Amino acid sequence: MSTDSLLKLFRNLARLGHGDIPSPKTATLFSSEDEHFFQYTSGRWIYNEREQMRIQYVSFDVAALKRVAAAVVKANHCIQMVKTAKDNLSKHFLLTFDNGAKLVAKIPCPHVTPRHLSTLSEVATMDYAKNILGLPVPRVLSWNAKADGSEVGAEYILMEHLQGMELYKMDKYGSRMAHFAERVADLECKFTRYRFSQIGSIYYKEDVSPELQQRPLYAEGVEGDGSDRFRIGPCVNSDIWRGKRSLLDVDRGPWPDTLSYIKAIIEIEKQWLANFAVPRNPRDIFYRPNHDEEPDTHIRLLGNILAIIPSILPPDEFCAPMLWHTNLQAPNIFVSSEGPPDIASIVGWQGISVGPLFLQATFAQCIEYCGDDRITIVPLKYILPLLPPDFETYSEEEQAYLKREEKLARLHKYYEVCIMQRHPLFTAQMTYPHMDRIVRFIVRASQTWYNGTHTVRQALLDFEKDWNDFAPGKPLPISWDANEVARHCKAYPKLAEYEWRVRVIAKRLQLELDGWVPNEQYDDVTRRNKYNIKHWRSRS
């Protein structure tokens, strides 16, 4: 693999969401004074920036949005409209009115597909989370899920403006964060209160088909509030809609169980590969050798994945369909600015769905420690994080840095202990044998065209070695081509090292997976990235 493109792997990841997205319809022309509302201005990308800016550009009638919003809060007119949240899925605006009222307007970006279903589901999910689970979620005041039927010219959600401070503005090294970790653990306990009847997304009953309206909301034997108002409908998770997958006539749920759900995801990927995957030219920076450019190679690999899935799924209690906020990052959390940092508001519900617990219940990203590898964290044990054994040999500056990192690692451990004490099902799922590798394997199954087949193929070979742990006495239901395995074994170590080096550099640059950086850090990160490219080439 060529090393001329230092961040090729991250470019591939960036393409996961929109690499083959159809071009949006020509936008209606609005006032040039409103142009800054349509553009993304919260950060920059060190690569693929033009494409990122294109897919996050959304035009709409600003004056109409102000009129609609003013009517909702019974005001005469809007006196101020400010773009707020840093979100690559939607535009967020804080509107202030002449009667003192405020609300937040949210408009999805063009690459969110399908925007109609996504809007309907987001509104219903926020309602369910707020009024059934009792979570601190903004109240939705008004919405329109069809751009064609909206004077605004776009889908929108209007919601109340809740007071609170963005979590990322808090001192992440301060003692108040321990209280916050407890509140996150308490919040996540509420997600396992009810087991749903199917896997999919939450809607109001009237927004799903008559056939789906006849199905119960909850699993058999589960009694819970909201069963008269809400239903499970088609899944709006971006993995099954991204790019030209939205054009496929395929099963998008709801599904009765985990196996049906995973089969559908794999079938969607196979259909996309068969209909839309175009082998790249060897000069293309995304080109991958060793037959990775042949869609049939990926389709055969997906067939092998599907063959072993029934044998590696965890027990039923970990496959239970449950709602979970899988995007608990700092920008989606607001906390009280005075006193203990209680959670004032949780946002970012777009695309949140009901899924198998073991795929849903993840370590909260706002607390998870992904910093310096020299800090040792022993998972699910009552052991404090450990500084490196040669800590005393470092400079005073480096020791101070590691001490700060240790504080973040201790917060990670404290949250983990809170989960262990409050949440037995979540804890049991995390300690289930091979759970991490099962989850990674399933998640990566639909990403081989962008990330290459090597990681999933290696996972299959590893499952083969441990097959007796999963299906004692049963033969492995797949067969290998000897030449394919030989090519893989030769190439895999180099590919694994390549990806490790990319991760190290990304961590050093504090890069998001898609190359996003804050505006104020763009020049510095670009400069350091040029140095890394030069250093990378000198080592290759």
Secondary structure, DSSP 8 states (H G I E B T S, - for coil): ---SSTTHHHHHHHHTTTTT-----------GGGHHHHS--S-EESSSHHHHHHHT-----HHHHHHHHHHHTT-S-EEEEEE----SSEEEEEEEETTS-EEEEEEE-TTSSSHHHHHHHHHHHHHHHHHTS------EEEEE--GGG-TTSS-EEEEE----EEGGGS-TTSTHHHHHHHHHHHHHHHHTS--BSSBBEEEEGGGS-HHHHTS-SB-TT---TTTTTEEEES---GGGTTGGGGGS------BSSHHHHHHHHHHHHHHHHHHH-----TTSTT---TTTT-HHHHHHHHHHHHHHHHHH---GGGS-EEE------GGGEEE-SSSS--EEEE---TT--EEEHHHH----TTT-----TTSB--TTSS---B--TTGGGS-HHHHHHHHHHHHHHHHHHHHHHHHHHH-HHHHHHHHSTTHHHHHHHHHHGGGHHHH-SHHHHHHHHHHHHTHHHHSTT---S----HHHHHHHHHHHHHHHHHHHHHHHHHHHHT--TT-EE-GGGHHHHHHHHHHHHHHHHHH-
